[in-house]
Amino acid sequence: MKELIFYYDVVCPFAYMASRLVEGVAARAGAKVKWTPVLLGGLYEATDAPQGKDKSASTVMAPAKQAIFAADLQMQLHRFKIPFRYPTLNPQRTLNAMRLLAVSPTSQSAETTGPLSSAALDNSVRRRLSDALYRAYWVDDKDLTDQKVLSDAVKQVGWSVDVQQVLDSSSPLGSEAKQQLEANTKEAVDRGAFGVPSFWVNERLFWGVDRFALVLSALVGERAEPLRLATVPFDAAERPEQKLTVYFDFSSPYTFLGVSQISSLVESLRPLKIRIEWVPVLLGAVFKAIGTPLVPMTALSSAKAAYASQDLQDWVAYHGMKLIYPSNFPLRTILPLRVYFAQPDEKLRTALFSAAWQKDINIGNKEELSQVLTEAGYDAQSLMAKAEDPAIKDMLKQSTARGIEAGICGAPSFQVNGGPVIFGQDRLPLVADLLCGWTPPDTHTTKAKL
């Protein structure tokens, strides 16, 4: 049977969400989940995470990005109907909880308890105890540093173990728990993990609850459709026109991937009427305004940066596209963005993205940009002259200011009918659900250990 190794720590809300979805994903592929507890702080320490081993990853994010991620967490939890209450104490020290999980039995139990139990799902003590501890932390607002809370969770799943012995590292069982958790964490680090949730499938690492489409594709050996919850409404043709706002810059590979999927997304939602509003922004100005490095990749740990490169290629393959990373990266896109304002049509937008990300053409260079325009059938001299018009320059400034005011932290970013900002090409399934009428919750900023 195919295996999906799930690395997790109960301190992370995104790993909590993954814990509620991973068995269903594995079931779609006829795979078995191997629940493997790790210590998130240990991953941070081993990979020299910029926030250190004890702080949340969100502490090194710009406030705008913190807000986006907090709102996204709330939307995704609501979307998948996962119960959640932000804990009074967060982050909590989960070392004892994770050691307890590290020595919990993994054999299948005849007894079924808990909301995820099913004959088709993992019914081991470990899976059920993980569920109980996640619920204690993220639903019942309990303190996992309290030994009584741990003992109650153990009792709830019917595991006969002396919790005190597990937590005492000088006892044989406590020593085993300590060593097993360290071994699990080291295994994850050796495989490239730097955070949770992480998944190991077919000798490949995937990170994040938003990578289940890639995980499932790896399990089944072909492109798997992402998780969607809303469908095109039966009265779509009679519904009012929906507006999809797309914030973009030619400088981002993920924007290139995301923008390339818009047409097929709109087509898949017919007969819904969708009007697309394209909003060019200068990402360098956005990053400066919100306090993010000009090239965000430079702020990542080496492990996370290595994964980001792999992740980009995974998405390129998933979408069946061609991408050549520019030899002149980071791209200077002030001029091409101004040119786009002078001629804001799909043909030019496509030509500029393709030149930058499929042909390794320096679109920030006047001569090379002029050649791209000419080959695309435009009057290059006329467009380049218009790009120098003060009115065009002001349009780019105003458009970028609009994105900053809306709260974007990068590109691509989306809004449906002026609603909350959705960040990332991997969020297009959520965008589709919103266009189909799914209603997001009222979101508020939270600070969670990511």
C-alpha positions, 0 to 999 in steps of 0.5 A: 500500500502507498504511504503518506508520511505526515510530520506534525506538531500540535502547536501549529494551526495549519498542521491542525487543519491538515490533521483533519484533512490528511486521511481523506486525501490519502483515502482518495489515493488508496494510501495509508497515513503514517502519523509522525510527531516532530518538534516544530521548535527542533525543526526551526533550530536545525534549519536556522529559522530566522525567528529562532526555535521558540518564536512563531514564524509569523513574528518575522513577517511584515504586518500586512503578511501577518494579517493575510495569513491570519485571515487565510487561516480563518477562511480555510478553517471555515471553508472545511468546517473545521471547529476552531477557537483561538487559544488564550495561551499561544504558542504553548510549549508542546514538548511533553505532548509530542513526546507522549505522541512519539511513543503512542501505539500505532497499531489499529484499534478495534475501538472507534472514537472521535469525529474522524473514525472510520473503517477506512481511516487510521484508528490507532491510539496515535491518530486518536490521541493526536486528534484529542490533543489538537482539539484540546489546544485549538478548540477547547482552549486547554493548556497542554503544559498541564499534565492533567490535560495530557492524562485526560486525553490519554484516558479519552482514547483508552490508552493505558500508560503512566503519563508521568513515566513518559514525561520523566526522561530518566525513566526507560519509557521517558528516555524512549519518548525523548529519543523517538521524538528527536529521531522523528525530528531529525528524519524530517530535517534530513528530508528537507523539512523546516516546518509543519505540516510536512508530507513525505511521498515517493521520496519527495517532501511537500510542505503546507496544508495548501499542497494537498493537490501536489501530495495527491498527484504524487500518490496517484501518479497523475494530476489530481484536482485540488480540493473544491467545496463550492460548485457552479450554482444552478442559477448561475446564468441569472446571477449578477456579474461577479468581479475578480480583481487580480493584482499582478507584476511581471516580476513574479514566477508565481504570478506568471503561474497564477495569471496563466490559470485565470482563463481556464478558471473562468471557463470552468465556472460558466455560465457564471458571468465574471468580469476580470479587473487587472491591477498592475502593481510594482512589487518592489514598492509594495515590499518597501511599503510593508517592510518586506525584503525586495527579494523575499527569498533572501530572507528564508533559511537555506532549507526553506529556500531550497524547498521554495525552488522545488515547490515552484517546479512542482507547480510548473509540472502540475500545471503542465507549463514551461518556465525558464528562470530568468538569468537577470532575476530579479526583474526590473518591471517599471518600464513594462508595467508602464507600457502595459498601462499604455496598452492594457490588453490580454495579448500584451500581458501574455507576451510580456509574461512569456518573454520574462518567464519562458524565453529569458528575455530581459523585459526591463531592458529598453532594447529587448522590450522593444523587440518583444513589443514589435514581435507581438505586433505592436508599435514599439516606439509609440508604446515606449514613448507613451510609457514616459508620459507623466500620466502613465507614471502616475497610473502605476503609482496609483495602482500600486497604492491601491494594492497597498491600501487593500492589504496585499503583501505580494502577487498574485493577489485576488479579491472577489467582489471587493472582499478579503485579499486572497494571496497566492496562485495556490489559492485559486480553488478558494477564489473559485469557491468565492465566485461560486457564492461561498461566503467567507467568515468575518476575519480578524488578525491572529498570531499563530505559530505557523 
